[in-house]
Amino acid sequence: MKINKIVVYCFAVTNDSNSKWNETIANGQSINGECLEGFSGSVSRSCLQNDLIGVWDTISGSCQGYHFSFFFFLFPISLILMNYRC
C-alpha cells in the first residue's frame, strides 16, 4: 500500500509588521522576509505545522520606517533655490 504524504504550507502574507512573506513549506526552518517599501531592516520567522495547517511563528527582527528630519528635507531644496538665477 502506497502512503501519500501531505505537504503543508504557510500562506503568503503581504503585510505583517511592515514585512511580507512568501508561501513556504511548514517544515520549521527559519526563512527571511522582506521589508515593505519605505521600511528597512532584517526579519525572519519559521513556518510551523499544526496538524494539517501551516502557522507562522513570531517575527524575529523588525522593519523600521525611514525617518527624515524636516531640516534635511528642506536643506537641499533651499540650496537649489539659492543657486537658481533668472
Backbone atoms as SQL, in Angstrom:
CREATE TABLE atoms (id INTEGER PRIMARY KEY, chain TEXT, resi INTEGER, resn TEXT, atom TEXT, x REAL, y REAL, z REAL);
INSERT INTO atoms VALUES
  (1, 'A', 1, 'MET', 'N', 0.843, -1.171, 0.000),
  (2, 'A', 1, 'MET', 'CA', 0.000, 0.000, 0.000),
  (3, 'A', 1, 'MET', 'C', 0.897, 1.245, 0.000),
  (4, 'A', 2, 'LYS', 'N', 0.606, 2.138, -0.912),
  (5, 'A', 2, 'LYS', 'CA', 1.377, 3.381, -1.017),
  (6, 'A', 2, 'LYS', 'C', 0.741, 4.454, -0.127),
  (7, 'A', 3, 'ILE', 'N', 1.584, 5.119, 0.676),
  (8, 'A', 3, 'ILE', 'CA', 1.109, 6.196, 1.550),
  (9, 'A', 3, 'ILE', 'C', 1.518, 7.523, 0.927),
  (10, 'A', 4, 'ASN', 'N', 0.536, 8.360, 0.699),
  (11, 'A', 4, 'ASN', 'CA', 0.810, 9.702, 0.157),
  (12, 'A', 4, 'ASN', 'C', 1.085, 10.663, 1.301),
  (13, 'A', 5, 'LYS', 'N', 2.129, 11.445, 1.128),
  (14, 'A', 5, 'LYS', 'CA', 2.443, 12.466, 2.127),
  (15, 'A', 5, 'LYS', 'C', 1.693, 13.753, 1.776),
  (16, 'A', 6, 'ILE', 'N', 1.216, 14.421, 2.784),
  (17, 'A', 6, 'ILE', 'CA', 0.554, 15.711, 2.596),
  (18, 'A', 6, 'ILE', 'C', 1.559, 16.802, 2.932),
  (19, 'A', 7, 'VAL', 'N', 1.742, 17.729, 1.999),
  (20, 'A', 7, 'VAL', 'CA', 2.656, 18.847, 2.221),
  (21, 'A', 7, 'VAL', 'C', 1.826, 20.036, 2.705),
  (22, 'A', 8, 'VAL', 'N', 2.222, 20.569, 3.849),
  (23, 'A', 8, 'VAL', 'CA', 1.502, 21.689, 4.465),
  (24, 'A', 8, 'VAL', 'C', 2.313, 22.962, 4.269),
  (25, 'A', 9, 'TYR', 'N', 1.617, 24.047, 3.925),
  (26, 'A', 9, 'TYR', 'CA', 2.251, 25.342, 3.659),
  (27, 'A', 9, 'TYR', 'C', 1.698, 26.428, 4.575),
  (28, 'A', 10, 'CYS', 'N', 2.501, 27.450, 4.811),
  (29, 'A', 10, 'CYS', 'CA', 2.007, 28.710, 5.372),
  (30, 'A', 10, 'CYS', 'C', 1.694, 29.606, 4.183),
  (31, 'A', 11, 'PHE', 'N', 0.545, 30.245, 4.203),
  (32, 'A', 11, 'PHE', 'CA', 0.145, 31.129, 3.119),
  (33, 'A', 11, 'PHE', 'C', 1.046, 32.358, 3.052),
  (34, 'A', 12, 'ALA', 'N', 1.145, 32.936, 1.863),
  (35, 'A', 12, 'ALA', 'CA', 1.877, 34.194, 1.692),
  (36, 'A', 12, 'ALA', 'C', 1.178, 35.294, 2.488),
  (37, 'A', 13, 'VAL', 'N', 1.966, 36.195, 3.034),
  (38, 'A', 13, 'VAL', 'CA', 1.441, 37.318, 3.816),
  (39, 'A', 13, 'VAL', 'C', 1.985, 38.605, 3.192),
  (40, 'A', 14, 'THR', 'N', 1.084, 39.555, 2.873),
  (41, 'A', 14, 'THR', 'CA', 1.519, 40.781, 2.192),
  (42, 'A', 14, 'THR', 'C', 1.931, 41.894, 3.143),
  (43, 'A', 15, 'ASN', 'N', 1.453, 41.875, 4.392),
  (44, 'A', 15, 'ASN', 'CA', 1.859, 42.910, 5.352),
  (45, 'A', 15, 'ASN', 'C', 1.658, 42.416, 6.777),
  (46, 'A', 16, 'ASP', 'N', 2.756, 42.097, 7.415),
  (47, 'A', 16, 'ASP', 'CA', 2.750, 41.732, 8.835),
  (48, 'A', 16, 'ASP', 'C', 3.941, 42.428, 9.470),
  (49, 'A', 17, 'SER', 'N', 3.668, 43.418, 10.288),
  (50, 'A', 17, 'SER', 'CA', 4.722, 44.195, 10.949),
  (51, 'A', 17, 'SER', 'C', 5.672, 44.822, 9.929),
  (52, 'A', 18, 'ASN', 'N', 5.085, 45.418, 8.875),
  (53, 'A', 18, 'ASN', 'CA', 5.835, 46.121, 7.818),
  (54, 'A', 18, 'ASN', 'C', 6.728, 45.204, 6.996),
  (55, 'A', 19, 'SER', 'N', 6.391, 43.915, 6.939),
  (56, 'A', 19, 'SER', 'CA', 7.173, 42.954, 6.158),
  (57, 'A', 19, 'SER', 'C', 6.239, 42.023, 5.401),
  (58, 'A', 20, 'LYS', 'N', 6.774, 41.402, 4.334),
  (59, 'A', 20, 'LYS', 'CA', 5.978, 40.441, 3.576),
  (60, 'A', 20, 'LYS', 'C', 6.703, 39.103, 3.523),
  (61, 'A', 21, 'TRP', 'N', 5.902, 38.061, 3.350),
  (62, 'A', 21, 'TRP', 'CA', 6.402, 36.688, 3.446),
  (63, 'A', 21, 'TRP', 'C', 5.837, 35.862, 2.304),
  (64, 'A', 22, 'ASN', 'N', 6.705, 35.091, 1.635),
  (65, 'A', 22, 'ASN', 'CA', 6.273, 34.209, 0.560),
  (66, 'A', 22, 'ASN', 'C', 5.678, 32.932, 1.134),
  (67, 'A', 23, 'GLU', 'N', 4.832, 32.281, 0.325),
  (68, 'A', 23, 'GLU', 'CA', 4.308, 30.978, 0.714),
  (69, 'A', 23, 'GLU', 'C', 5.493, 30.041, 0.964),
  (70, 'A', 24, 'THR', 'N', 5.390, 29.248, 2.015),
  (71, 'A', 24, 'THR', 'CA', 6.532, 28.427, 2.419),
  (72, 'A', 24, 'THR', 'C', 6.069, 27.089, 2.987),
  (73, 'A', 25, 'ILE', 'N', 6.857, 26.070, 2.808),
  (74, 'A', 25, 'ILE', 'CA', 6.546, 24.753, 3.377),
  (75, 'A', 25, 'ILE', 'C', 6.685, 24.816, 4.899),
  (76, 'A', 26, 'ALA', 'N', 5.731, 24.208, 5.582),
  (77, 'A', 26, 'ALA', 'CA', 5.728, 24.189, 7.050),
  (78, 'A', 26, 'ALA', 'C', 6.680, 23.110, 7.555),
  (79, 'A', 27, 'ASN', 'N', 7.975, 23.443, 7.546),
  (80, 'A', 27, 'ASN', 'CA', 8.979, 22.470, 7.984),
  (81, 'A', 27, 'ASN', 'C', 9.788, 22.962, 9.187),
  (82, 'A', 28, 'GLY', 'N', 9.420, 24.107, 9.747),
  (83, 'A', 28, 'GLY', 'CA', 10.088, 24.612, 10.944),
  (84, 'A', 28, 'GLY', 'C', 11.382, 25.353, 10.702),
  (85, 'A', 29, 'GLN', 'N', 11.856, 25.411, 9.442),
  (86, 'A', 29, 'GLN', 'CA', 13.094, 26.125, 9.157),
  (87, 'A', 29, 'GLN', 'C', 12.843, 27.630, 9.128),
  (88, 'A', 30, 'SER', 'N', 13.812, 28.376, 9.586),
  (89, 'A', 30, 'SER', 'CA', 13.721, 29.838, 9.598),
  (90, 'A', 30, 'SER', 'C', 13.920, 30.373, 8.176),
  (91, 'A', 31, 'ILE', 'N', 13.059, 31.306, 7.769),
  (92, 'A', 31, 'ILE', 'CA', 13.196, 31.951, 6.461),
  (93, 'A', 31, 'ILE', 'C', 13.251, 33.459, 6.656),
  (94, 'A', 32, 'ASN', 'N', 13.782, 34.149, 5.675),
  (95, 'A', 32, 'ASN', 'CA', 13.865, 35.603, 5.722),
  (96, 'A', 32, 'ASN', 'C', 12.674, 36.217, 5.010),
  (97, 'A', 33, 'GLY', 'N', 12.119, 37.264, 5.620),
  (98, 'A', 33, 'GLY', 'CA', 11.064, 38.036, 4.983),
  (99, 'A', 33, 'GLY', 'C', 11.674, 39.251, 4.309),
  (100, 'A', 34, 'GLU', 'N', 10.814, 40.056, 3.713),
  (101, 'A', 34, 'GLU', 'CA', 11.265, 41.260, 3.016),
  (102, 'A', 34, 'GLU', 'C', 10.520, 42.464, 3.579),
  (103, 'A', 35, 'CYS', 'N', 11.268, 43.518, 3.907),
  (104, 'A', 35, 'CYS', 'CA', 10.641, 44.738, 4.406),
  (105, 'A', 35, 'CYS', 'C', 9.864, 45.413, 3.270),
  (106, 'A', 36, 'LEU', 'N', 8.724, 45.983, 3.615),
  (107, 'A', 36, 'LEU', 'CA', 7.917, 46.692, 2.626),
  (108, 'A', 36, 'LEU', 'C', 8.625, 47.963, 2.174),
  (109, 'A', 37, 'GLU', 'N', 8.179, 48.506, 1.053),
  (110, 'A', 37, 'GLU', 'CA', 8.751, 49.743, 0.536),
  (111, 'A', 37, 'GLU', 'C', 8.610, 50.850, 1.582),
  (112, 'A', 38, 'GLY', 'N', 9.686, 51.598, 1.793),
  (113, 'A', 38, 'GLY', 'CA', 9.685, 52.655, 2.798),
  (114, 'A', 38, 'GLY', 'C', 10.162, 52.183, 4.162),
  (115, 'A', 39, 'PHE', 'N', 10.506, 50.910, 4.272),
  (116, 'A', 39, 'PHE', 'CA', 10.972, 50.343, 5.531),
  (117, 'A', 39, 'PHE', 'C', 12.283, 49.604, 5.285),
  (118, 'A', 40, 'SER', 'N', 13.097, 49.510, 6.317),
  (119, 'A', 40, 'SER', 'CA', 14.349, 48.764, 6.193),
  (120, 'A', 40, 'SER', 'C', 14.585, 47.967, 7.465),
  (121, 'A', 41, 'GLY', 'N', 15.374, 46.922, 7.330),
  (122, 'A', 41, 'GLY', 'CA', 15.689, 46.074, 8.467),
  (123, 'A', 41, 'GLY', 'C', 15.883, 44.645, 8.027),
  (124, 'A', 42, 'SER', 'N', 15.854, 43.749, 8.978),
  (125, 'A', 42, 'SER', 'CA', 16.042, 42.329, 8.717),
  (126, 'A', 42, 'SER', 'C', 15.040, 41.554, 9.560),
  (127, 'A', 43, 'VAL', 'N', 14.279, 40.669, 8.900),
  (128, 'A', 43, 'VAL', 'CA', 13.267, 39.886, 9.609),
  (129, 'A', 43, 'VAL', 'C', 13.344, 38.416, 9.200),
  (130, 'A', 44, 'SER', 'N', 13.044, 37.552, 10.135),
  (131, 'A', 44, 'SER', 'CA', 12.980, 36.117, 9.852),
  (132, 'A', 44, 'SER', 'C', 11.922, 35.493, 10.761),
  (133, 'A', 45, 'ARG', 'N', 11.463, 34.334, 10.359),
  (134, 'A', 45, 'ARG', 'CA', 10.479, 33.578, 11.151),
  (135, 'A', 45, 'ARG', 'C', 10.402, 32.173, 10.595),
  (136, 'A', 46, 'SER', 'N', 9.756, 31.299, 11.320),
  (137, 'A', 46, 'SER', 'CA', 9.575, 29.921, 10.889),
  (138, 'A', 46, 'SER', 'C', 8.116, 29.675, 10.527),
  (139, 'A', 47, 'CYS', 'N', 7.914, 28.731, 9.642),
  (140, 'A', 47, 'CYS', 'CA', 6.576, 28.259, 9.310),
  (141, 'A', 47, 'CYS', 'C', 6.431, 26.882, 9.946),
  (142, 'A', 48, 'LEU', 'N', 5.518, 26.771, 10.895),
  (143, 'A', 48, 'LEU', 'CA', 5.347, 25.544, 11.669),
  (144, 'A', 48, 'LEU', 'C', 4.095, 24.794, 11.233),
  (145, 'A', 49, 'GLN', 'N', 4.090, 23.490, 11.432),
  (146, 'A', 49, 'GLN', 'CA', 2.917, 22.687, 11.092),
  (147, 'A', 49, 'GLN', 'C', 2.139, 22.370, 12.350),
  (148, 'A', 50, 'ASN', 'N', 0.831, 22.660, 12.323),
  (149, 'A', 50, 'ASN', 'CA', -0.083, 22.350, 13.418),
  (150, 'A', 50, 'ASN', 'C', -1.186, 21.479, 12.822),
  (151, 'A', 51, 'ASP', 'N', -1.069, 20.176, 12.956),
  (152, 'A', 51, 'ASP', 'CA', -1.923, 19.200, 12.278),
  (153, 'A', 51, 'ASP', 'C', -1.796, 19.398, 10.769),
  (154, 'A', 52, 'LEU', 'N', -2.845, 19.798, 10.093),
  (155, 'A', 52, 'LEU', 'CA', -2.801, 19.994, 8.645),
  (156, 'A', 52, 'LEU', 'C', -2.826, 21.469, 8.264),
  (157, 'A', 53, 'ILE', 'N', -2.383, 22.318, 9.193),
  (158, 'A', 53, 'ILE', 'CA', -2.388, 23.768, 8.962),
  (159, 'A', 53, 'ILE', 'C', -0.973, 24.320, 9.153),
  (160, 'A', 54, 'GLY', 'N', -0.554, 25.201, 8.248),
  (161, 'A', 54, 'GLY', 'CA', 0.714, 25.904, 8.406),
  (162, 'A', 54, 'GLY', 'C', 0.493, 27.168, 9.219),
  (163, 'A', 55, 'VAL', 'N', 1.322, 27.376, 10.220),
  (164, 'A', 55, 'VAL', 'CA', 1.169, 28.518, 11.125),
  (165, 'A', 55, 'VAL', 'C', 2.490, 29.281, 11.186),
  (166, 'A', 56, 'TRP', 'N', 2.425, 30.586, 10.934),
  (167, 'A', 56, 'TRP', 'CA', 3.629, 31.417, 11.045),
  (168, 'A', 56, 'TRP', 'C', 3.995, 31.614, 12.508),
  (169, 'A', 57, 'ASP', 'N', 5.268, 31.460, 12.827),
  (170, 'A', 57, 'ASP', 'CA', 5.790, 31.731, 14.164),
  (171, 'A', 57, 'ASP', 'C', 5.979, 33.253, 14.301),
  (172, 'A', 58, 'THR', 'N', 6.372, 33.703, 15.471),
  (173, 'A', 58, 'THR', 'CA', 6.574, 35.135, 15.677),
  (174, 'A', 58, 'THR', 'C', 7.787, 35.625, 14.880),
  (175, 'A', 59, 'ILE', 'N', 7.751, 36.897, 14.522),
  (176, 'A', 59, 'ILE', 'CA', 8.811, 37.511, 13.725),
  (177, 'A', 59, 'ILE', 'C', 9.998, 37.856, 14.608),
  (178, 'A', 60, 'SER', 'N', 11.179, 37.544, 14.124),
  (179, 'A', 60, 'SER', 'CA', 12.417, 37.937, 14.787),
  (180, 'A', 60, 'SER', 'C', 13.016, 39.083, 13.982),
  (181, 'A', 61, 'GLY', 'N', 13.389, 40.177, 14.636),
  (182, 'A', 61, 'GLY', 'CA', 13.888, 41.367, 13.952),
  (183, 'A', 61, 'GLY', 'C', 12.745, 42.332, 13.685),
  (184, 'A', 62, 'SER', 'N', 13.020, 43.375, 12.901),
  (185, 'A', 62, 'SER', 'CA', 11.969, 44.355, 12.608),
  (186, 'A', 62, 'SER', 'C', 12.290, 45.133, 11.336),
  (187, 'A', 63, 'CYS', 'N', 11.240, 45.728, 10.784),
  (188, 'A', 63, 'CYS', 'CA', 11.345, 46.631, 9.641),
  (189, 'A', 63, 'CYS', 'C', 10.915, 48.008, 10.127),
  (190, 'A', 64, 'GLN', 'N', 11.845, 48.929, 10.140),
  (191, 'A', 64, 'GLN', 'CA', 11.590, 50.277, 10.641),
  (192, 'A', 64, 'GLN', 'C', 11.407, 51.240, 9.473),
  (193, 'A', 65, 'GLY', 'N', 10.501, 52.207, 9.639),
  (194, 'A', 65, 'GLY', 'CA', 10.281, 53.218, 8.613),
  (195, 'A', 65, 'GLY', 'C', 11.438, 54.194, 8.558),
  (196, 'A', 66, 'TYR', 'N', 11.655, 54.747, 7.377),
  (197, 'A', 66, 'TYR', 'CA', 12.686, 55.762, 7.215),
  (198, 'A', 66, 'TYR', 'C', 12.251, 57.022, 7.948),
  (199, 'A', 67, 'HIS', 'N', 13.175, 57.648, 8.674),
  (200, 'A', 67, 'HIS', 'CA', 12.881, 58.888, 9.388),
  (201, 'A', 67, 'HIS', 'C', 13.766, 59.987, 8.822),
  (202, 'A', 68, 'PHE', 'N', 13.127, 60.994, 8.263),
  (203, 'A', 68, 'PHE', 'CA', 13.873, 62.111, 7.710),
  (204, 'A', 68, 'PHE', 'C', 13.598, 63.348, 8.560),
  (205, 'A', 69, 'SER', 'N', 14.630, 64.010, 8.882),
  (206, 'A', 69, 'SER', 'CA', 14.478, 65.261, 9.610),
  (207, 'A', 69, 'SER', 'C', 13.919, 66.310, 8.655),
  (208, 'A', 70, 'PHE', 'N', 13.061, 67.163, 9.156),
  (209, 'A', 70, 'PHE', 'CA', 12.490, 68.234, 8.347),
  (210, 'A', 70, 'PHE', 'C', 13.600, 69.129, 7.804),
  (211, 'A', 71, 'PHE', 'N', 14.641, 69.360, 8.590),
  (212, 'A', 71, 'PHE', 'CA', 15.763, 70.185, 8.153),
  (213, 'A', 71, 'PHE', 'C', 16.446, 69.572, 6.934),
  (214, 'A', 72, 'PHE', 'N', 16.710, 68.266, 6.992),
  (215, 'A', 72, 'PHE', 'CA', 17.399, 67.612, 5.881),
  (216, 'A', 72, 'PHE', 'C', 16.532, 67.551, 4.639),
  (217, 'A', 73, 'PHE', 'N', 15.227, 67.610, 4.819),
  (218, 'A', 73, 'PHE', 'CA', 14.331, 67.651, 3.678),
  (219, 'A', 73, 'PHE', 'C', 14.381, 69.026, 3.011),
  (220, 'A', 74, 'LEU', 'N', 14.397, 70.084, 3.803),
  (221, 'A', 74, 'LEU', 'CA', 14.382, 71.437, 3.247),
  (222, 'A', 74, 'LEU', 'C', 15.753, 71.928, 2.816),
  (223, 'A', 75, 'PHE', 'N', 16.807, 71.439, 3.434),
  (224, 'A', 75, 'PHE', 'CA', 18.144, 71.944, 3.155),
  (225, 'A', 75, 'PHE', 'C', 18.520, 71.826, 1.672),
  (226, 'A', 76, 'PRO', 'N', 18.381, 70.661, 1.022),
  (227, 'A', 76, 'PRO', 'CA', 18.731, 70.592, -0.402),
  (228, 'A', 76, 'PRO', 'C', 17.846, 71.482, -1.269),
  (229, 'A', 77, 'ILE', 'N', 16.576, 71.628, -0.904),
  (230, 'A', 77, 'ILE', 'CA', 15.677, 72.488, -1.674),
  (231, 'A', 77, 'ILE', 'C', 16.130, 73.934, -1.581),
  (232, 'A', 78, 'SER', 'N', 16.537, 74.366, -0.387),
  (233, 'A', 78, 'SER', 'CA', 16.979, 75.749, -0.225),
  (234, 'A', 78, 'SER', 'C', 18.254, 76.013, -1.018),
  (235, 'A', 79, 'LEU', 'N', 19.151, 75.024, -1.112),
  (236, 'A', 79, 'LEU', 'CA', 20.362, 75.191, -1.913),
  (237, 'A', 79, 'LEU', 'C', 20.026, 75.343, -3.396),
  (238, 'A', 80, 'ILE', 'N', 19.070, 74.591, -3.853),
  (239, 'A', 80, 'ILE', 'CA', 18.662, 74.692, -5.244),
  (240, 'A', 80, 'ILE', 'C', 18.057, 76.068, -5.517),
  (241, 'A', 81, 'LEU', 'N', 17.194, 76.511, -4.628),
  (242, 'A', 81, 'LEU', 'CA', 16.543, 77.812, -4.817),
  (243, 'A', 81, 'LEU', 'C', 17.547, 78.961, -4.745),
  (244, 'A', 82, 'MET', 'N', 18.548, 78.875, -3.873),
  (245, 'A', 82, 'MET', 'CA', 19.547, 79.942, -3.748),
  (246, 'A', 82, 'MET', 'C', 20.426, 80.017, -5.011),
  (247, 'A', 83, 'ASN', 'N', 20.663, 78.887, -5.653),
  (248, 'A', 83, 'ASN', 'CA', 21.508, 78.857, -6.831),
  (249, 'A', 83, 'ASN', 'C', 20.743, 79.116, -8.126),
  (250, 'A', 84, 'TYR', 'N', 19.438, 79.148, -8.022),
  (251, 'A', 84, 'TYR', 'CA', 18.633, 79.386, -9.221),
  (252, 'A', 84, 'TYR', 'C', 18.609, 80.882, -9.527),
  (253, 'A', 85, 'ARG', 'N', 19.011, 81.223, -10.730),
  (254, 'A', 85, 'ARG', 'CA', 19.024, 82.642, -11.143),
  (255, 'A', 85, 'ARG', 'C', 18.181, 82.811, -12.382),
  (256, 'A', 86, 'CYS', 'N', 17.363, 83.826, -12.362),
  (257, 'A', 86, 'CYS', 'CA', 16.512, 84.105, -13.538),
  (258, 'A', 86, 'CYS', 'C', 17.290, 84.810, -14.609);
